[in-house]
Amino acid sequence: MIRIKEAIVVEGRYDANTLRQIVDAPVLETSGFGIFNDKERLNLLRRAAETRGLIILTDSDGAGFVIRRYLSGAIDPKLVKHAYIPDVLGKEKRKSAPSKEGKLGVEGMGPEVILEALRRAGATIEGESNHPEPAGITKQDFYRCGLSGGAGSAEKRAELIREMELPDHLSANALLTAMNLLMTREEFLSRYNQQ
């Protein structure tokens, strides 16, 4: 079992059960959309972020991104790291039918996928010294590469999301965060700079 310093927030109890089998870290739940009306739970997440740091690990469907955006706006962004699971079509074993979007959630991911997502987010893992540093890709880099602010930029972002096998609900800002986790600025510019 891998020990992680930060607290990890997931959507529900099945996600939490899956995570607790993989990592030794505080795992907190949002109770899905219940977080929107639960001030005490939100205060707990804020306190956890202030004392340990917080990693948000929600499903890659639309609901997961609504919860992620809400938490991102309610908690100091300097205290939060974002872990993303890939879009994988399928159905969790305990369910009789797939989710609305037909994607596996956190509970349906294998341990290696979850650990890789946590590492890419920059989780502080006991015994590992190589934590990824922010690569420095900027909004200006996105603009210069045609990924924002211009004609066809939404289509170029969608193509990049598919190419990088990222969740298809990423906003431009979330894509920027993800790209900073996945590559250095130099790698990004050499690969995507279309000047």
Secondary structure, 3 states (H helix, E strand, C coil): CEEECCEEEECCHHHHHHHHCCEECCEEECCHHHHHHCHHHHHHHHHHHHHCCEEECCCCCHHHHHHHHHHHHHCCHHHEEECCCCCCECCCCCCCCCCCCCECCHHHCCHHHHHHHHHHHCCCECCCCCCCCCCCCCHHHHHHCCCCCCCCHHHHHHHHHHHCCCCCCCCHHHHHHHHHHHCCHHHHHHHHCCC
